[in-house]
Amino acid sequence: MPLEAFLATARRHLENGARVAILAGIPRNAVAQVVLALTPPGPGRPLLLTTTLEPGRSFPALSPTHPVLWPWEASLRGTCGVTLEGEVPGPWRLPSGWPEGGFAFPRGRLLSDLPRPPELESPLPLELVEGPGAFRIPLGPISSWVGESRFFLFEVTGEDIHHLGLQANMKMRGVEKRFENLPLKKALPLAELVSGTSSVAHSLAFVQAAEAVWGLEPPGGALAARVCLLELERIIVHLSDLGRACQATGLAVAEAAFRLLEEKGRRTAQSLTAHRFLRGAVSLGGIAGELPAAGLTALTQFLGEVDREVPRLSQLALSTYSHRDRLETAGRLTPLWAKALGARGPVARASDQDTDTRRDQPFALYGELPFSPALREEGDALARWRVRVSEIATASKLIAAAADHLQAPWSDPRPLADPLLPLGLGLVEGARGQVAWLVTPDETPGSLGHVRIASPSVPNLLAVSRATPGNILTDFPIIESSFGLAYAGISL
């Protein structure tokens, strides 16, 4: 559609509460195609808006009035050279005038620089802290943990944090570029590696987008198996995040108990798919093969232990005053800010955002497995803990319900014909929130043209910078762990 109609339609839907799944640019010879995928505020089909920018034409930024679009607009420049008109500087850009090759975040453009919807008011000052007793404390990018680099810049007086600058895309891996002209069979293993602990979520979003392009319909047994694999991954990730929260508060025994359950989940995954991270199970048109009987038995035993132990461990942890006291009120993300920044997954639902792709845009077999997402309104680390505990119980029930539908055949063996659609969208509710993939076909049969990925950790990272001010430095490890970010999903 024409650019003016594209912008007007986007603004109308955003003002009516639509949520952004992904905004991406795709090069098409000498022009750039801009694609915006929106989902309605409740259940309903996603809306795909597309427009074409001729060479030299800029894209009028929507983020000055809709901050949720800011990180996705910033990606347009890097993926297809789109110039943004009226752009607001954000926390991942170097300040103007900073020397080439200089330190990436000397002072930072903080999220407070972004436009604020008029209903959002904050008692926190919007100016950077200056004067005697004010300090800037850098954290990162090198750290002792195994993971992608990230950098934080704290503006503090004493222990009180007034501002947080951040940068997390310091190791851009060129993942999306790697998919170009890649045969589909070689693309799937790469999709599983986009974010290692969310292998099923990303591979499932990828194959759903590809299946839409090539017109493949997985059989019912494969859809049920996909639910089982995705929910098992959700349980394992949530157990890991609960363990990290215990580590942040110094609750070593509880951390060990959650880590033990996480390890048992990994072993269950190994028995189901021959891989601890559930890789190689999802395939185009279904799943790679029948889930073995021994693996299903191990899954049943694991779920029984999870149903018994997680509520008990959670109650014991929350009855420990030093643990609960540090979670309560830490890193509070208000519902208004959660909505403005497009927070996803448990982070959003802990801030009273009633959104879940499994219910609102059902995929796999979720349309036949009704459930209610866990919601809290406090928006703090304790609320995020409770949402994860509830989601573990829900995931266990969904696996049990889906297991009743496991039956052959497991895949659609039809050969790939000419693509039916020029663009496919895959939406999956992963453990950390909605994962979105856009896929276009290549001129070579059975190959990809371009791929664009939206990780839930991108908006959730921006939410961290809003939830941190007003807390103290020693609470930051608790805040960061409670958001459960996957930095690999940001450094694409």
RARAHU-V648152 format. One record per pair of residues at least 12 apart in sequence whose C-alpha atoms are under 8 Angstrom apart, sorted by the first residue. I is the first residue (numbers start at 1). J is the second residue. Records with the same first field share a line. If there is no record, write none. Layout:
I=J, J
//
This chain:
1=49, 50, 51, 52
2=51, 52
3=51, 52, 53
6=49, 50, 51
7=62
10=49
11=62
14=66
16=41
17=40, 41
18=38, 39, 40, 41
19=38, 39, 40, 41, 342
20=36, 37, 38, 39, 68, 69, 342
21=36, 37, 38, 39, 427, 434, 436, 454
22=35, 36, 37, 38, 72, 436, 437, 453, 454
23=35, 36, 37, 69, 72, 73
24=36, 72, 73, 75, 76, 452
25=75, 76, 79, 80, 82
26=79, 80, 450
27=79, 80
30=54, 55
31=52, 53, 54, 55
32=52, 53, 54, 55, 80, 82
33=50, 51, 52, 53
34=50, 51, 52, 53
35=48, 49, 50, 51
36=48, 49, 50
37=49
41=355
42=355, 360
43=359, 360, 361
44=360, 361
45=361
46=361
57=82, 83
58=82, 83, 84, 85
59=82, 83, 84, 85
60=84, 85, 86, 87
61=73, 84, 85, 86, 87
63=87, 88, 115
64=86, 87, 88, 114, 115
65=115, 116, 117
66=115, 117, 340
67=114, 115, 116, 340, 341
68=340, 341, 342, 459
70=90
71=458, 459
88=113, 114, 115
89=109, 113, 114
90=109, 110, 111, 113, 114
91=108, 109, 110, 111, 165, 166, 167
92=109, 166, 167, 168, 169
93=109
94=108, 109
95=107, 108, 109
105=153, 165, 166, 167
107=153, 165
108=153, 165, 166
109=165
110=163, 164, 165, 166
111=165, 462, 465, 466
112=126
117=340
120=336, 337
124=162, 469, 470
125=162
128=155, 162, 163
129=155, 156, 157, 162
133=157, 158
134=155, 156, 157, 158
135=154, 155, 156, 157, 158
136=153, 154, 155, 156
137=153, 154, 155, 156
138=151, 152, 153, 154
139=151, 152, 153, 154
140=152
147=487, 488
148=171, 487, 488, 491
149=168, 169, 170, 171, 487
150=166, 167, 168, 169, 170, 487
151=166, 167, 168
152=164, 165, 166, 167
153=165, 166
159=472, 473, 474
160=469, 470, 471, 472, 473
161=468, 469, 470, 471, 472, 473
162=469, 470
163=465, 468, 469
164=465, 466, 468, 469
165=465
166=465
168=487, 490, 491
169=487, 490, 491, 492
170=491
171=491
172=491, 492
173=491, 492
174=492
175=194, 492
176=450, 451, 452, 453, 492
177=450, 451
179=448, 449, 450, 451
180=448, 449, 450, 451
181=442, 444, 447, 448, 449, 450
182=447, 448, 449
183=446, 447, 448
184=446, 447, 448
188=203, 206, 207, 283
189=203, 279, 280
191=203, 206
192=279
194=488, 489, 492
195=486, 488, 489
196=277, 488
197=233, 237, 277
198=233, 430, 431
199=277, 278, 279
200=229, 230, 233, 278, 279, 282
201=230, 428, 429, 430, 431, 435
202=428, 435
203=282
204=226, 282, 426, 428
205=426, 427, 428, 435, 436, 437
206=426, 437, 438, 439
207=283, 284, 285, 426
208=424, 425, 426, 427
209=424, 425, 426, 427, 437, 438, 439
210=284, 424, 425, 426, 439, 440
211=284, 285, 424
212=420, 421, 424, 425
213=419, 420, 421, 422, 423, 424, 439, 440, 441
214=416, 417, 418, 419, 420, 421
215=419, 420
216=285, 412, 414
217=285, 412
218=285, 286, 410, 411, 412
219=285, 286, 409, 410, 411, 412
220=365, 405, 406, 407, 409, 410
221=405, 406, 407, 408, 409, 410
222=286, 287, 406, 407, 408, 409, 410, 411
223=286, 364, 365
224=364, 365, 402, 403, 405, 406
225=287, 291, 402, 403, 406
226=282, 287, 364
227=364, 365, 366, 398, 399, 402
228=398, 399, 402, 403
229=278
230=430
231=395, 396, 398, 399
232=265, 269, 395, 396, 399
233=277, 278, 431
234=392, 395, 430, 431
235=265, 391, 392, 395, 396, 431
236=262, 265, 266
237=262, 431
238=388, 389, 392, 431
239=258, 259, 261, 262
240=258, 259, 262
241=481, 482, 484
242=255, 258, 385, 388
243=255, 256, 257, 258, 259
244=481
245=478, 481, 482
246=323
248=477, 478, 481
249=322, 323, 326, 478
250=323
251=317, 323
254=313, 317
257=313
258=310, 313
261=306
264=302
265=302
268=295, 298, 299, 302
269=295
271=292, 294, 295, 298
272=291, 292, 294, 295, 296, 299
273=291, 295
283=411
284=411, 412
285=411, 412, 413
286=410, 411, 412
287=410, 411
288=410, 411
289=410, 411
290=408, 410
303=396
307=393, 396
310=389
311=389
314=389
324=382
326=475, 478
327=380, 381, 382, 478
328=380, 381, 382, 383
329=378, 380, 381, 382
330=380, 381, 382, 471, 475, 478, 479
331=379, 380, 381, 464, 467, 468, 471, 476, 479
332=378, 379, 380, 381, 467, 468
333=351, 379, 380, 463, 466, 467
334=351, 378, 379
335=348, 351, 352, 353, 377, 379
337=463, 466
338=351, 353, 463
339=353
341=459, 460, 462, 463
342=459, 460
343=456, 459, 460, 463
344=432, 433, 434, 456, 459, 460
345=429, 430, 431, 432, 433, 434, 456
346=384, 387, 388, 431, 432, 433
347=379, 384, 432, 460, 483
349=373, 374, 375, 376, 377, 387
350=375, 376, 377, 378, 379, 380, 383, 384, 387
351=375, 376, 377, 378, 379, 380, 383
352=375, 376, 377, 378, 379
353=375
354=373, 375
355=373
356=373, 429, 433, 434
357=427, 428, 429, 434
358=428, 429
359=371
361=427
363=427, 428
365=402
369=398, 401, 402
371=394
373=391
374=387, 390, 391
375=387
381=478, 479, 482, 483
384=482, 483
385=482
416=445, 446
417=445, 446
418=445, 446
419=441
422=440, 441
423=438, 439, 440, 441
424=438, 439, 440
425=437, 438, 439
426=438
432=456, 457, 484, 485
433=456
434=455, 456
435=453, 454, 455, 456
436=453, 454, 455
437=451, 452, 453, 454
438=450, 451, 452, 453
439=451, 452
455=489, 490
456=489
457=485, 486, 487, 489, 490
458=489, 490
460=483, 485
461=483, 485
464=479, 480, 483
467=479
//
